[in-house]
C-alpha cells in the first residue's frame, strides 16, 4: 500500500486515477451531449420560441415529474431561484430563522438572505457529509422552546421556520429522521437536491419528501440545460403559489398587465427546457456511467492508504454527481499539494466549499458546534466526474 503523505505518492495516486479517465485534460464535470439536443434546439429556432413560452417547458416539467414521482414541478432559471421560491412558499420572512449546514454551497445561504431571514449554521456528519441529525436534535432540544405551533429560538426569540438540507455531492441525507424532526418541531423541510437528480432514499427520489425540493440543471450538473432549476412539491397549493411567483405574480389576461403582488422573473426559457428534454432521454445511461466511474475509481484508490472515496449511504442510491476523495488525518497543506499536482497534470480537481459561516456577509449568523465541518474542509477533494470519462 502507498500511504498518501509523501509528494511522490500523491503523483502515483493521480497517475493511477488518470488511467481510468482516458483523457489528457479532465475538467471537474462537463455536460454529456449525445442525443437530441441539437435537433430540439433547432426546432425552437425554427418555431421562433426561445423565451419562456413554448412546448418544451411543459414537456420538461412533466418528464421531471414522472422521473422523480413528484406530483408538481415548477421550472426556474436556476436552482437558487427555486430555493428562493421554496422559502417564500414556506412563508419565511425577515423575522424568522432557517437552519442550514455550514458545509454547503452558497446558494442556500443566499436564498435565506433574499427573504431577509437569519441563519443558524449546523454541522455535518462524517460518513456522507450531510447534516448531522444527532447534533440537529441536540441543538433544538437545548436552544428552543415551543410557543403554540411554532419553535422559538431561546436566544433570539425568533421563529425557526425552515430547515434546508443539502444532499451533498448527490448523496441522500437521513430523510426519515429529518421528516420526524420537521414534524415534531413544525419546521418546514426544504430539500436542496440541486446536486442529486437520480438519487433515491429507500427507493424514493430525493427532493420529494418535505415541503418542497430543488433540482439544478447548471452546466456542471448530472443533467444540464445550460442554466436552469426545478422546484418539486406534492402540494397543489405550494405549486400554484410558486408558479405565480415565478411568473412575476402576473394576473392571467390576454393583454392587460396587472399583478397580484411582488413577483419574480424566474421562468425557464423554452430553449433551455428543450435541452433538458433531450438530456432526460439519456438520464439512465448517464447515471449508469457515473456509477461505473465510481467503482473504477474505488478500485484504484483501494491501493493507497490514508485516502478513501465517498460512498452512497445504506438504503440509498446516489447519482455520484461528484466523485469525492476523503484524506484521513489530512490538513490544508496536504490538500493544497494534491490540488497543485492534479492541476499541473491537467486533472482539474477542486476542494470542498469554504465554510459558509466564515464568509464576511454571513458572519453574524448563529453558529453551533462545527467540528466535523472544520475537519472535512481540509480532508475533501472532488475529482473529475463527467459521465463520459
ABEGO torsion letter per residue (X at the ends): XBBBABAAAAAAAAAAAAAAAGBABBBABBBBBABAAAAAAAAAAAAGBABABEAAAAAAAAAAAAAAGBABBBBBABAAAAAAAAAAAAGBBAABBBBBBABBBAAAAAAAAAAGBBBBBBBBBAAAGBBBAAAAAAAAAAABBBBEABBBBAAAGBBBABBBBBBBGGBBBBAAAAAAAAAAAGBBBBBBAAAABGBBBGGBBBGAABABBBBBABAABABBAGBEBBBBBABAAAAAAAAAAAAGGBBBBAABBBBAEBBBBABBBAAAAAAAAAAAAAAAAAAAAAAAAAAAAAAAAAABBGBBBBBBBBGBBBAGABBBBBBBGBBAAAAAAAAAAAAAAGBBBBBBBBBAAABAAAAABBBBBAAAAAAAAAABBBBBABAAX
